[in-house]
Amino acid sequence: MKARLEGGKVVKYNTIPKTLKEPSGTIIKANTLSDFELKQLGFYPVVVPNYNNVTQSVTNLHFNNAYQHPGFDAGLDIPQECFVYDVVIKDLGDIADLKADKILQLKANANNELAKTDWVVVRNAENSIAIPTEITTTRNAIRTTVDTKENEINALTDKVSVIAFDISL
């Protein structure tokens, strides 16, 4: 991906267009130009820094003429002209609210699973038709799993763990 400044704004390009309209005229087959020629037209690579998408987000794509690539020894970094995002910390909210939301999602998942066999329970209540053992066992296992996971969620002490907790049944 490349980007360039156009009218004071950063414009990203997944692919370079075949033709470009420049003040000096239209450039045909722009998508065949070398990286050097593209830089002459203001096209530079877009670099997305490494970040944790649970706790951080990227914003403010801007030009940087001395970007240091992450993951290399500081002495070996080679400055590169490119467009780069800033990494910012997300506001994750209050841990108690995160836990409550996660538990609501867990119970919604359980409700969806229980709903698959609710008709058997209703039939039993209305017509006294026996509930098969495997359905009772499955429904009880869902409830037990929810209770266990709810306790595990409540025992968590950091926001990232709450957000990352697996609520699948």
C-alpha positions as CSV (number, residue, x, y, z in Angstrom):
1,M,0.0,0.0,0.0
2,K,1.2,3.5,-0.8
3,A,0.0,7.0,0.0
4,R,0.6,10.5,-0.9
5,L,-0.4,14.0,0.0
6,E,-3.2,15.4,-2.2
7,G,-4.6,18.8,-1.5
8,G,-3.2,18.7,2.0
9,K,-4.8,15.3,2.8
10,V,-3.2,11.8,2.9
11,V,-4.7,9.6,0.3
12,K,-4.0,5.8,0.5
13,Y,-3.7,3.6,-2.6
14,N,-4.0,-0.2,-2.4
15,T,-2.8,-0.2,-6.0
16,I,-1.3,2.6,-8.1
17,P,-3.8,3.8,-10.7
18,K,-3.1,3.2,-14.4
19,T,-3.3,6.9,-15.1
20,L,-2.5,9.9,-12.9
21,K,-3.4,13.5,-13.4
22,E,-0.5,15.7,-12.3
23,P,-0.1,19.5,-12.7
24,S,2.6,18.7,-15.3
25,G,0.1,16.5,-17.3
26,T,-1.4,13.1,-17.4
27,I,0.9,10.1,-16.7
28,I,-0.1,7.0,-18.6
29,K,0.8,3.6,-17.1
30,A,1.5,5.1,-13.8
31,N,1.1,1.6,-12.3
32,T,4.3,0.5,-14.1
33,L,6.5,3.2,-12.6
34,S,9.5,2.2,-10.4
35,D,9.5,3.1,-6.7
36,F,12.0,5.9,-7.4
37,E,9.6,7.4,-10.0
38,L,6.6,7.0,-7.7
39,K,8.5,8.8,-5.0
40,Q,9.1,11.7,-7.4
41,L,5.2,11.8,-7.7
42,G,4.9,11.8,-3.9
43,F,4.0,8.1,-3.4
44,Y,5.6,6.5,-0.4
45,P,4.9,3.2,1.5
46,V,2.3,3.1,4.3
47,V,3.7,1.5,7.4
48,V,1.4,0.1,10.1
49,P,3.4,-0.2,13.3
50,N,3.1,-3.3,15.5
51,Y,0.3,-2.8,18.0
52,N,-2.1,-4.7,20.2
53,N,-5.5,-4.3,18.7
54,V,-7.2,-5.1,22.0
55,T,-5.5,-2.2,24.0
56,Q,-4.3,0.1,21.2
57,S,-5.5,1.6,17.9
58,V,-3.8,3.3,15.0
59,T,-4.7,6.8,14.0
60,N,-3.4,9.9,12.2
61,L,-1.7,8.6,9.1
62,H,1.1,11.1,8.4
63,F,4.3,11.5,6.5
64,N,7.5,10.7,8.3
65,N,10.9,11.2,6.7
66,A,12.9,9.3,9.4
67,Y,10.7,6.3,10.4
68,Q,12.6,3.7,12.4
69,H,11.3,0.2,11.6
70,P,10.3,-1.7,14.7
71,G,11.9,-5.1,15.3
72,F,15.4,-4.2,14.4
73,D,18.4,-3.4,16.6
74,A,18.5,0.3,17.1
75,G,22.0,0.5,15.5
76,L,20.7,-1.2,12.3
77,D,17.6,0.8,11.8
78,I,17.6,2.6,8.4
79,P,15.4,5.7,8.3
80,Q,12.9,5.5,5.5
81,E,10.5,8.1,4.1
82,C,7.0,6.7,4.5
83,F,3.5,7.3,5.8
84,V,3.0,6.0,9.2
85,Y,0.2,5.7,11.8
86,D,0.4,6.9,15.4
87,V,-0.4,4.2,18.0
88,V,-2.7,5.3,20.8
89,I,-4.0,3.5,23.9
90,K,-7.7,2.7,23.8
91,D,-10.0,3.8,26.6
92,L,-11.1,0.3,27.7
93,G,-13.5,1.5,30.4
94,D,-14.0,0.3,33.9
95,I,-13.1,-3.3,34.7
96,A,-16.4,-3.9,36.4
97,D,-18.3,-2.8,33.3
98,L,-16.1,-4.9,31.1
99,K,-16.8,-8.0,33.3
100,A,-20.6,-7.3,33.3
101,D,-20.6,-6.9,29.5
102,K,-18.6,-10.1,29.1
103,I,-21.0,-12.0,31.4
104,L,-24.0,-10.7,29.4
105,Q,-22.4,-12.0,26.2
106,L,-21.7,-15.3,27.8
107,K,-25.3,-15.7,29.0
108,A,-26.5,-14.6,25.5
109,N,-24.4,-17.5,24.0
110,A,-25.9,-19.9,26.5
111,N,-29.4,-18.7,25.8
112,N,-28.8,-19.3,22.1
113,E,-27.7,-22.8,22.8
114,L,-30.5,-23.6,25.2
115,A,-33.0,-22.2,22.7
116,K,-32.2,-25.1,20.4
117,T,-33.9,-27.5,22.8
118,D,-36.5,-25.2,24.5
119,W,-39.2,-26.7,22.5
120,V,-38.6,-30.1,24.2
121,V,-38.9,-28.4,27.6
122,V,-42.1,-26.6,26.6
123,R,-43.5,-29.9,25.2
124,N,-42.8,-31.5,28.6
125,A,-44.4,-28.6,30.5
126,E,-47.5,-28.6,28.3
127,N,-48.0,-32.3,27.6
128,S,-45.9,-34.2,30.1
129,I,-43.8,-35.7,27.3
130,A,-40.5,-36.9,28.8
131,I,-37.3,-34.9,28.1
132,P,-34.6,-37.2,26.6
133,T,-31.7,-37.8,28.9
134,E,-29.1,-36.5,26.4
135,I,-31.0,-33.1,26.1
136,T,-31.2,-32.8,29.9
137,T,-27.5,-33.6,30.1
138,T,-26.6,-31.1,27.4
139,R,-28.7,-28.3,29.0
140,N,-27.2,-28.9,32.4
141,A,-23.6,-28.9,30.9
142,I,-24.4,-25.5,29.3
143,R,-25.5,-24.1,32.7
144,T,-22.5,-25.6,34.5
145,T,-20.1,-24.1,31.9
146,V,-21.7,-20.7,32.2
147,D,-21.4,-20.8,36.0
148,T,-17.7,-21.8,35.7
149,K,-16.9,-19.2,33.1
150,E,-18.8,-16.5,35.0
151,N,-16.7,-17.3,38.1
152,E,-13.5,-17.2,36.0
153,I,-14.5,-13.8,34.5
154,N,-15.2,-12.4,38.0
155,A,-11.7,-13.6,39.1
156,L,-9.9,-11.7,36.4
157,T,-7.9,-8.7,37.5
158,D,-6.9,-6.8,34.4
159,K,-8.9,-5.3,31.5
160,V,-7.1,-7.1,28.7
161,S,-7.8,-10.5,30.2
162,V,-11.5,-9.7,30.5
163,I,-11.6,-8.5,26.9
164,A,-9.7,-11.5,25.6
165,F,-11.7,-14.1,27.7
166,D,-13.2,-16.8,25.5
167,I,-17.0,-17.1,26.1
168,S,-17.7,-19.8,23.5
169,L,-19.5,-22.8,24.9
